[in-house]
Structures are given as C-alpha cells and as structure tokens.
Amino acid sequence: MSEAAGRAETDRRLIERSLQDNVFRQQLLADPKAIIEREIGRQLPEDVRVVALEETADTIYLVLPSTSLVGEGGEIADRELEAVAGGDAGSTSTYSLCAISCDQNCMY
C-alpha cells in the first residue's frame, strides 16, 4: 500500500469509528495526537502537531496540502509520508484530521 493510501485508510478508519463511538470521538477531539499514536501503535515525532476539527451545520473545513518545499526537490520525502501513514516516526510532518459529521442534507 502506498503512503498516501495508508494515510487515507487511517483517516477513514478514525472518522468511521468517531461516527460510531461518541466516547472515541470526544477523545479524538480532545487529544488527537495521543489517540492517533495509540491507534497506529507508534509515536509521531514530537514536533508534529495534530489537529482534529468537528464540522457543524454552519461550518465546513477544507484542508489543503502544504505548498512549502518539504524534503528534496520540493516533494514530501517517503519518511515524512510514512510518519503520518503509520510508518517511520523519526521524521517531521504535520498531520491534520477533520472529523466529519454530515447529515443527509450535507453536500459531502
């Protein structure tokens, strides 16, 4: 599985569980880094910041990838992608997770 696919799968599992388990959802909102570390079974780098947001009826979050030059050649290094996808935790990355709670009228 590619790094991007691993990240997407981790996001999907966390969001799905947060929709089924309100206690887990509240824990994820309160301390997302600790919960993600527990779920992936390894520590993220100390300087990685994890943010979990909950959408409301009147607020939608759009998370855009960074445009900063990261790693060599302006691309994210495999080690950095691995860190957020559950791989090597020895690199610097940013991990954000949007915990979506859409109703049936939501456009998403």
N, C-alpha and C positions, 0 to 999 in steps of 0.2 A: 504494500500500500504506500502511495506517495505521501510526502509530508503534508501536503495540502489536504489530501483525502483523510489522513489521520486526524488532522485538526478539525475538519468538517465533521467527522464521525464523533469526535469528543464533544464538540459543540452540540451536535444533535442529541447525543445521549443525555447531556446535562440539561438541556432545555426540555426534552421529553420527560425526564424524571421530575424536573421542577414543576411541570404541569400536573403531574400525578401525585406528588408528595409535598404538601404545603410546608411541613417542617424543613425538609431539604431546601425548598425554595427560599425560606427565610434565612437559613444558614448560608446559602449561596449569596444572597443579597448582603448579609452582614459581614461575611469574611470570605469573599470568593477565592482568594489565593489559597487559603488553607483548605477549602473544600476541593478545589481542583487538584491540589497536591495530593490530598487523600485519595481522590478518585483515580488519578493516574499512577499512584504508587511511587512518586518521587518528588523531590523538592525542585521548585523552579529557582532560578538564580535570584539572589537576594535583591538585586536591583530591578527585577521585573515587577511591574505594577499591574494588578488585575482589577478590572472594574466590571461589576455586574449592574445592569440597569433594568428596571421594570417599566415597560411601556404602560401608559394609561390611555383612557378613552380620547384624551385631547393632546397626547404627546407621542410621537413616533421617533425613534432613534435610527439614524443611518450611520453605520460605522464604515469609515473609509480607510483603505490601507495607507500607510505612511508613504510620503513622497521623498523622504530623506534618503540619502545614499547610505545604504547599510551593507557592510561587507565589501568584498572586492567587486569592482565593475558595476556598482550601484544595485546589485541584486542581494537579496537576503541569502546569507550563507546557509547551507544544509544544516549545520549545527544549530543555527538560530531557529530554523523551522522545526527541527526535531524537538527543541526545548518546549515549544508550545503544543506539539503534537504528541507529547509523551515520550520523547526520546531523550537525548543528552541534555542534562540540566546544567551544563557548565558554560552556557553562553548567555548573551544579553539579548532580550527580546521584550516586546510588550504584548500582552495577551488581554484582549477585551472580550467580553461575552455579553450579549444582550439577551436577557431572559424575556422572551416574547410571550405575552398573554393576550392573544387575539380572540375576539368574539366572532360570531358568524358573519357580522357585517363589516369586518375589517377587510381592507384591500389586500392584506398579505395572507 
